[in-house]
Amino acid sequence: MQEGLRVAQFRVGGDEFVVVSEPIVGAADLAALTEAEREVAQLVADGSSNQAIAAKRGARPRTVANQLAAIFRKLAVSSRSELVARLVDLQAERRGYQRRP
């Protein structure tokens, strides 16, 4: 099997399903974020709320929410926790580590 693929198996009723997915984001994709988006992503990883990020950056919470939506889209994630996991993966990748499935 190709490295980096994820496999999930589950049953629904009497049927068994297997889902295979391939990560589409790599360390180079972090460069797709603007400097402001990278700062917002790091503050999210540090546990800050949108309101706290807005106060720290001198922005409105709605601006932070819009930046977070752009980050989610660019990094192909759908939640703050998924974003943090992706950032951890990207940092590990930069250091030459690979997560084992």
C-alpha positions as CSV (number, residue, x, y, z in Angstrom):
1,M,0.0,0.0,0.0
2,Q,1.2,3.5,-0.8
3,E,2.7,5.4,2.2
4,G,0.4,8.0,3.7
5,L,-2.8,6.4,2.7
6,R,-5.5,6.1,5.4
7,V,-7.8,3.1,5.6
8,A,-11.0,3.0,7.6
9,Q,-13.4,0.0,7.9
10,F,-16.9,0.1,9.3
11,R,-20.1,-1.8,9.1
12,V,-23.6,-0.4,8.5
13,G,-26.3,-3.0,9.0
14,G,-24.9,-6.1,7.3
15,D,-22.7,-4.3,4.9
16,E,-19.0,-3.6,5.4
17,F,-17.3,-0.5,3.9
18,V,-13.7,0.4,3.4
19,V,-12.7,4.0,2.8
20,V,-9.2,4.8,1.5
21,S,-8.0,8.4,1.5
22,E,-4.8,10.1,0.6
23,P,-3.6,13.2,2.3
24,I,-3.6,16.2,0.0
25,V,-1.7,18.6,2.1
26,G,2.0,18.8,2.6
27,A,4.5,21.2,4.2
28,A,4.6,23.2,1.0
29,D,0.9,23.9,1.3
30,L,1.5,25.8,4.5
31,A,3.1,28.4,2.3
32,A,-0.3,28.9,0.7
33,L,-1.4,30.7,3.9
34,T,-0.9,34.4,4.2
35,E,1.3,35.6,7.1
36,A,-1.9,36.7,8.9
37,E,-3.5,33.3,8.4
38,R,-0.3,31.5,9.7
39,E,-0.5,33.7,12.8
40,V,-4.2,33.0,13.3
41,A,-3.5,29.2,12.8
42,Q,-0.7,29.3,15.5
43,L,-3.0,31.2,17.9
44,V,-5.7,28.6,17.4
45,A,-3.1,25.9,18.1
46,D,-2.2,27.7,21.3
47,G,-5.8,27.4,22.4
48,S,-7.0,31.0,21.7
49,S,-10.6,31.7,20.9
50,N,-11.6,33.9,18.0
51,Q,-12.4,36.7,20.4
52,A,-8.9,36.4,22.0
53,I,-7.2,36.2,18.6
54,A,-9.1,39.3,17.4
55,A,-8.1,41.3,20.5
56,K,-4.5,40.2,20.2
57,R,-4.3,41.1,16.5
58,G,-6.4,44.3,16.7
59,A,-9.1,42.8,14.4
60,R,-12.7,42.0,14.6
61,P,-13.9,38.5,15.6
62,R,-15.7,38.2,12.2
63,T,-12.4,38.9,10.4
64,V,-10.8,36.1,12.4
65,A,-13.7,33.8,11.6
66,N,-13.2,34.6,7.9
67,Q,-9.5,34.0,8.1
68,L,-10.1,30.7,9.9
69,A,-12.5,29.6,7.1
70,A,-9.8,30.4,4.5
71,I,-7.3,28.4,6.5
72,F,-9.7,25.4,6.8
73,R,-10.2,25.5,3.0
74,K,-6.5,25.8,2.1
75,L,-5.4,23.1,4.5
76,A,-8.5,20.8,3.8
77,V,-9.6,20.6,7.4
78,S,-13.0,21.1,8.9
79,S,-12.5,21.9,12.6
80,R,-10.1,23.6,15.0
81,S,-8.9,20.2,16.3
82,E,-8.3,18.9,12.8
83,L,-6.3,22.1,12.1
84,V,-4.2,21.6,15.2
85,A,-3.5,18.0,14.2
86,R,-2.6,19.1,10.7
87,L,-0.2,21.7,12.0
88,V,1.5,19.1,14.3
89,D,1.8,16.8,11.2
90,L,3.3,19.6,9.1
91,Q,5.8,20.5,11.9
92,A,6.8,16.8,12.2
93,E,7.2,16.6,8.4
94,R,9.5,19.6,8.4
95,R,11.6,17.9,10.9
96,G,11.7,14.7,8.9
97,Y,9.4,12.6,11.0
98,Q,6.5,10.6,9.6
99,R,3.4,9.6,11.7
100,R,2.8,5.9,11.7
101,P,-0.8,4.8,10.8
